[in-house]
Amino acid sequence: MCRSIKTLRGTEFSDEEISAAALQFVRKVSGYRKPSKANEEVFDAAVDEIADASKRLLDSLVAGSKRAG
């Protein structure tokens, strides 16, 4: 079963939800649902890096800010 990446901005979110979104992103980009043993370490590292970057982003966004145009 394939899940869509859920928008987390503006909601209460857990670390598990951030990790799930990161996993979906890496699956989409890599084309692998589950990597081979040879690629497992780099796949998992990518998920962790994207989850960390996503958490920093969500924690840093200013509520109600408008785009500069």
Residue pairs with C-beta under 8 A, 6 or more apart in sequence:
3 20
3 24
4 24
5 21
5 24
5 25
6 17
6 20
6 21
8 17
8 18
8 21
8 54
8 58
9 58
9 61
10 63
13 58
15 51
15 55
18 51
18 54
18 55
18 58
19 47
19 51
21 51
21 54
22 47
22 48
22 50
22 51
22 54
23 47
25 50
26 43
26 46
26 47
26 50
27 33
30 39
30 43
30 46
32 39
32 43
35 42
35 43
